[in-house]
Amino acid sequence: MINNVVPVYTGPRDQQGLMHGKGKLVYADGSYYEGTFSNGLKYGYGEYIQPDGSSHKGQWDKDLKHGEGVMILATKETYTGIWENDSLNGKGTYTNQ
């Protein structure tokens, strides 16, 4: 049963008990992140999926979208590009299907 307040993590932990390695973090609203963690934070490649089907698949650094990624909205619109500190940065490609 998923706790209604605290996200539920499944995966390896480091010696301090922090999320570390490949795992899955499920939030109370049904959204989840599946990918790699370092020192308790999203790091490296991962996929964040929301209940409406929208998602972000790409690189993360210290819990923020950072690097190459693909954002797919529930409307199936997509944006492929670069993120820096959780914000779009530079050129990208937008597709409206």
N, C-alpha and C positions, 0 to 999 in steps of 0.2 A: 504494500500500500504506500502510495506516495504522500509524504508529509505536505500539508497545505501551505507551509511557510518556508521551510528550508529545502533547497535543491537536494536531490538524491544523486550521489556519485557512485558509479561502479567502475572499478579499475584499480591499478596499482597506486601505491602511495610511497613517499620517500620516508626516511628515518624519522622525520618530524611529523609524519602523518598527513603531509600535504599531497594533493593530487599530483601525480608525476608519471608520465608515460602515456600510453594510449588508453583512453577511457571514455565514459559517457556521463554527462551531467544533465539530469532531467529537472526542469523547473516546475513549480506548482501549476502554471498555466498550460502545461503540456508541451511547451517548447523544449528543445534540447540541443546540446552541443555534443558532437561526437568527434573526437580527434585527439591530439596530443596536448599534454599539460606539462608545465615545468614550474616547480616551486608553488604549486597551487593555482596557477593561472593558465589560461589558454595560451598555447605557444606552438608555433609550427603550423602544419596543415590541419584544418578542421572544418566541420560543417555544422552550421547553426540553422536549425529548422524550426519554424514557428507553426502554431496550430492551423493557420490559414493556408499553409503550404508554401509560403514565401521562405526564402533561404539565403544564406550567404555561405559560399564554399570557397575557401582560400586560405591565405596565410594570416596568422595571428601573432601578436607580440604583447606580452603583459596584459592579456585580456582584451586587447584592442585589435580591430581589423588593421592589418599592416602588411603591405605587399600586394602581390597579385591576387585577384579574387573575382568571383562571379556572383552577382546579386540577382536573384530571380524573384519577382513579385508574384503574388497570388494571381494576378491578371496575365501571367506568363511573359510580361515584359522582362527583359534581361539587360544587365549592364555588366560588361567585362572591362576591368581596368585595374588601376593601382589605388590602394588606400594607404594613408599615412595617419597614424594615431586616430583611427576610427572614422576618418573623413576621406572623401574622394580626393584624389590628387593627380593632376595631369590628365592626359588624354585617355579616352576609353571608347568603347563601342556600345551603343544603345540599340536594342532590337525590340520592336513592338510587333508581336505576332498576332 
